[in-house]
Structure formats: structure tokens, C-alpha cells
Amino acid sequence: MPKLRLQSSDKEEFLVDLETTSCSTMLTTMLADLGLEKREEGKEEVVPLLNVDARILKMVLEWAERRLEVMDCVSRRTDNYSVGSDNNQDDWEANFFKNFDKETLFELLKAADYLDVKDLHDKACKAVGETFFAGKDPDEIRAALGIENVIIQQDEMPTSHVTPTCPRVMLESSDKGFILADIEIVQASPTIKELMAKLGWNAKEGGDCKAIKLSQVNFEVLKIIIEWLEYHRNDPYLPSTTRFTENPTNVIEAWDEDFFRGLDTGRLMELILSAQYLELKGLEDVACKFMANLMIGKTAEQIGEILNIKCDLSDQEKKQIDIDNQWALNSN
């Protein structure tokens, strides 16, 4: 049987049967896009999974392999005209999830969502509810999740940034990272919208088309862009207009200010270039505005430090520049 090497986010590799990965819609789409779903036996390709560490990936694979065993048993029983429920599988899964603490279960949920393993995701959700929240009142549930008891007035309720029934599209970054994102938000990018049209994506129904390749956006920046688009999902300016020309001030919304402040200068520059490539005018303008604010009132040397530009002039050359420009200083 053909094999595949899955590489976790912490660079550990797992050699698995290609059939084991069939439970993951994300991996199935990725392999089809890379032309690996019908690969020859003996060739072991490495597929990086940038959002799943080795500890969690091992658990996902254990569950997936057990799932295949059960499917095989059910198939044999059907061939022999035998019927009956698989209580052993239910017992195994109950014990499987029971071994994990709350944090591990939540990490497993995130991995199942990233890999788009619906059955594992649904059963892990059920395990979380039964293990940690069954029989508890709202205050106990908030305490279990570490949530403060904050009352929000109806008119202060934030607009939802999640559309459960929204079709999703697979985006492939320049460094072969993959993200499933709502079609509704990624169509804010004219670049992505055009690529989707060329591949025959149906904006209302989605589809099993190939991943949308974004040749000038790396995985880390793509995650940042998706997060920004999710927050600004319902902003009226998002699809094509620009706030900078409509509101030419240096004022930035508090959320955006905090969002960009968490990025180093190099990543911020990558974000601006990627926003230009994707034609996300709103993101590009507010990111440029944030960058400009960083430089207000700064000297040339301080701006160089912000942009990580090192002065390659010698002390002699700097002194000569001062001499050559002395006339300008004297005129003041």
C-alpha cells in the first residue's frame, strides 16, 4: 500500500498508509492538488502540517487507523450477511477521549477542524460536553473555561464573524501551507475571486475543486490576513474601497492598532506586500497608516532601526556628508 510522510509543526515525521489520510478532507484535497493521491508505491512524499504538533498528530492518526479497522470489520460482516452495531468501537472511543485532559481535547478539536476530519471533530465535541460540562450550571461552565462573568447589553452585542453554513475554499500559500477559509470573506480579494472564477468555483455552493494557489503569500502571513478578514467580515469598505482616501488621518481603530502592534516590522512589510498582491485595499491602507505612525517624529537613524536598515557608511563618509551639507545648516 502506498505510504506518505506527514510532518508535524515541530518537524517530527509520521509514515502512514495513504488510506489512513482519507478521513481528512483537507489532506485529500491537498494530495489531489499535488498529484499524490495516485502515487506509486515506494515513493514517500513529505507533507507538512503547519498547525498540528507531533503529540496531537499522533492521536489523530491513532483514531484514523482505528476507524479504518472498524470500517474493514463492518465491510466483512456485510459481505457475510451479518448485521449488528459495533459496540466495541463506541467503547474504544469512550476510553480514547477519557484519557485526555481539557487542554488536550481542545487541541485535538483544533487539529480535527484544521484537517477537516468531521467525524473526529464531532465526537471530540461530544466528549468535551459529556466530560467537562454535563450537569453543570452556567457559572460552573464559565469557571471550567476560565471565562469571567461579564454581562453584555443587547445593543453592545458584537456582530457575529462566523457563518456556520458558509461554503469554504482551500487556499494554498507560496510555501505549501493550506488553510480552509469561508468563501464569503476571501472574495473580498479581487485576486482570489478571479482565481476562483478561473477554477470554476461556485461562490454559493463551494465544490471539490483544487486549492487556490497564492504564489506571493506565505503561510504565516496568510493566517494573519484570514484573521483580519474574519474580524472585518461585515465592514462595508472591505471588498474594494479604501478608508485611507476617505479618512486621510492617522487615526486607527483600537482593534487594528493592537492587531498590528503584535507584528514585527518585517512581518508587517510582508503583510502590506501581500495585501497589495491580493488587492485588499482596506488592509493595505490601514497597515500602511500604522507603519507611517511608527515613524512620526523619528530621526533618520530611528527610522532605520524601525525598518531594520543598517547604515553602511563609514565614520569618514558621514563626516564628509556633514561638511558637504553645512551650507544648508548655516542658512537656517
C-alpha positions, 0 to 999 in steps of 0.5 A, spaced: 500 500 500 502 506 498 505 510 504 506 518 505 510 522 510 506 527 514 510 532 518 508 535 524 509 543 526 515 541 530 518 537 524 517 530 527 515 525 521 509 520 521 509 514 515 502 512 514 498 508 509 495 513 504 488 510 506 489 512 513 489 520 510 482 519 507 478 521 513 481 528 512 478 532 507 483 537 507 489 532 506 485 529 500 484 535 497 491 537 498 494 530 495 489 531 489 492 538 488 499 535 488 498 529 484 499 524 490 493 521 491 495 516 485 502 515 487 506 509 486 508 505 491 515 506 494 515 513 493 514 517 500 512 524 499 513 529 505 507 533 507 507 538 512 502 540 517 503 547 519 498 547 525 498 540 528 504 538 533 507 531 533 503 529 540 496 531 537 498 528 530 499 522 533 492 521 536 489 523 530 492 518 526 491 513 532 483 514 531 484 514 523 487 507 523 482 505 528 476 507 524 479 504 518 479 497 522 472 498 524 470 500 517 474 493 514 470 489 520 463 492 518 465 491 510 466 483 512 460 482 516 456 485 510 459 481 505 457 475 510 450 477 511 451 479 518 448 485 521 449 488 528 452 495 531 459 495 533 459 496 540 466 495 541 468 501 537 463 506 541 467 503 547 474 504 544 472 511 543 469 512 550 476 510 553 480 514 547 477 521 549 477 519 557 484 519 557 485 526 555 485 532 559 481 539 557 487 542 554 488 536 550 481 535 547 481 542 545 487 541 541 485 535 538 478 539 536 483 544 533 487 539 529 480 535 527 477 542 524 484 544 521 484 537 517 477 537 516 476 530 519 468 531 521 467 525 524 473 526 529 471 533 530 464 531 532 465 526 537 471 530 540 465 535 541 461 530 544 466 528 549 468 535 551 460 536 553 459 529 556 466 530 560 467 537 562 460 540 562 454 535 563 450 537 569 453 543 570 450 550 571 452 556 567 457 559 572 460 552 573 461 552 565 464 559 565 469 557 571 471 550 567 473 555 561 476 560 565 471 565 562 469 571 567 462 573 568 461 579 564 454 581 562 453 584 555 447 589 553 443 587 547 445 593 543 453 592 545 452 585 542 458 584 537 456 582 530 457 575 529 464 573 524 462 566 523 457 563 518 456 556 520 453 554 513 458 558 509 461 554 503 469 554 504 475 554 499 482 551 500 487 556 499 494 554 498 500 559 500 507 560 496 510 555 501 505 549 501 501 551 507 493 550 506 488 553 510 480 552 509 477 559 509 469 561 508 468 563 501 464 569 503 470 573 506 476 571 501 472 574 495 473 580 498 480 579 494 479 581 487 485 576 486 482 570 489 475 571 486 478 571 479 482 565 481 476 562 483 472 564 477 478 561 473 477 554 477 470 554 476 468 555 483 461 556 485 461 562 490 454 559 493 455 552 493 463 551 494 465 544 490 471 539 490 475 543 486 483 544 487 486 549 492 487 556 490 494 557 489 497 564 492 504 564 489 506 571 493 503 569 500 506 565 505 503 561 510 504 565 516 502 571 513 496 568 510 493 566 517 494 573 519 490 576 513 484 570 514 484 573 521 483 580 519 478 578 514 474 574 519 474 580 524 472 585 518 467 580 515 461 585 515 465 592 514 462 595 508 469 598 505 472 591 505 471 588 498 474 594 494 474 601 497 479 604 501 478 608 508 485 611 507 482 616 501 476 617 505 479 618 512 486 621 510 488 621 518 492 617 522 487 615 526 486 607 527 481 603 530 483 600 537 482 593 534 487 594 528 492 598 532 493 592 537 492 587 531 498 590 528 502 592 534 503 584 535 507 584 528 514 585 527 516 590 522 518 585 517 512 581 518 508 587 517 512 589 510 510 582 508 503 583 510 502 590 506 506 586 500 501 581 500 495 585 501 497 589 495 498 582 491 491 580 493 488 587 492 485 588 499 485 595 499 482 596 506 488 592 509 493 595 505 491 602 507 490 601 514 497 597 515 500 602 511 497 608 516 500 604 522 507 603 519 507 611 517 505 612 525 511 608 527 515 613 524 512 620 526 517 624 529 523 619 528 530 621 526 533 618 520 537 613 524 530 611 528 527 610 522 532 605 520 532 601 526 524 601 525 525 598 518 531 594 520 536 598 515 543 598 517 547 604 515 553 602 511 557 608 511 563 609 514 565 614 520 569 618 514 563 618 509 558 621 514 563 626 516 564 628 509 556 628 508 556 633 514 561 638 511 558 637 504 551 639 507 553 645 512 551 650 507 544 648 508 545 648 516 548 655 516 542 658 512 537 656 517 
